[in-house]
Amino acid sequence: MAKNLVNLTLLFVKEDINQILTEQPDHIQKDFMKRDLFPDLIAYVLSRIPNNYNVFEEERMPPIHSYLLSESAERQLAREQMIRRGIYVVLEKSFHKTISTAHLKKEKEPLSV
């Protein structure tokens, strides 16, 4: 039987991001979608919290919810706090990139006489 290595933390983070973003103001949700910042937020969070991996046989992977029950409340809270912080950090970085890009394009425009 084939085995799969699964990053359980990644699964938790994706699920939590969807939940937490629905709690955010509409303008933040829209900016996140418009700028396609989900991968940036996932990377931000995963690089700052401990990750949990497990190996499953291909046909026997249990539902993610069974692992949530065995996770400590402290770990869940830390992950959720990191996601909330990450939403604003990732959005801010995205805005700065947009401003920098616009500024660079403006500088490269030839002067009209």
N, C-alpha and C positions, 0 to 999 in steps of 0.2 A: 504494500500500500504506500502511496505517496504521502509525504508529510509537508505541511506548510508552516513556515515561520510567520507569526502574526504579531505585529506591534499593537498590543491592546490599548496602549496609551493613545495612539493615533486614532483608534476607533472612538475612544472616550472623548478626545478633543474635538473631533468632527461633530459628534452628537451635541456636545456642550456648546460649541460655537453657534450652531443653528438655534439652540434654545436661548442663549444669552443675547444673540443679535435680535431676536424677536422682542426682547425687552427694551431695546435701545430706541431712542427717538427716530422718527421716520427719516429725517435727513441723513442720519448716520447709516441707517440700513441702505438707503438709496446710494450714498457715496460708496459704500462697500461693494455693492453690486456693480455699479457703473465702472468702478476702477478695478474690478476683479481682484480683490485683495484677500480672498480666502486662503490661497496657498501661502501668501506672505504671513498671515496670522498663524496658520498652522505651523510654519517653520519657526516663527517667533516663539510660540508656546513650547513646542517640542524641544527646542534648544535650551530651554530654561527650567524644565522639570524632569524628574527621573522618569525614564521610560520602562515599561514592563512588557516583556516579550513572552510568548508561549508557543509551543509546537503542537500542532494538531494533525491528526490523520485527516486526509482530505474529506472523507464523508462524515466525519464525526465532530465537526466544529460546533461547539455549543453557542447559544445566543450570547451576545455581549452583556445582556442584562444580568446573567448569572455571575459575571465577574464584578459587576458594579456592587453587588451585595457583599463581596468579600474585600472590597477596597475600603481603606480607613476614611472616616469623615474628614480627617485632617488633610489627606491627599486630595480628596475631591474638592475641598475648599481652596486649597493652594492652586489647583488647576483652574478653577473657576475665577479666582482672583487674577491669575496670570492672563487669562483670556480677556477679562475686562480691561486690564491695563494694556494688553497688547492691541486691543481694538483702537485705542486712541494713539498709541505709539505708531502703529502701522499707518493709520490715516494721516497722522502728522507728517511722517516720512513721505507719503505719497503726495501730499500737498506741496512739500518742499521740492520734490523732484519736478512737479509740474511747473512751479514757479521758476526753478533753475533752468529747465528746458526752454521755457518761454523767453527767459532773459537771454540765454545763449543764442536763440534764433534771432532775437532782436539785434544783438550785437553783430551777427554775421550778415545782416541785411546791408546791401550797399547804400551808401549815402546818395540821395537824389539831389541833383543840381538844378 
